[in-house]
Amino acid sequence: MVFYLSEGQRNEMVGFWPLMDSGELKRAGGGRPRLRPRRICADKGYAKGVVRRYLRRLGIRITIARRTNEPRGGAFDREIYRTRNLEAPSIGE
């Protein structure tokens, strides 16, 4: 598990890039850790086009709530979105 600690008033996007560069996910049965998650669930703070394009390019599935000023695209799964604050990922494993 990786975390990034920043000042209290900083934008959430400041911590996104260090987390994606240094994150490792342990495998359930042992072996070398994966460097990329299968899915990311995040709140509206990460709803930027650059983040969405980056994650799609890496083949990571995304569930990020859209901001009110963003165009809607595709279905949004609320059940998966509600898992964003859980400690261990249960979807897609």
PyMOL commands that set and color helices and strands:
alter all, ss='L'
color gray80, all
select helices_A, chain A and resi 13-22+44-46+49-58+78-85
alter helices_A, ss='H'
color red, helices_A
select strands_A, chain A and resi 39-42+61-64
alter strands_A, ss='S'
color yellow, strands_A
deselect
rebuild
show_as cartoon
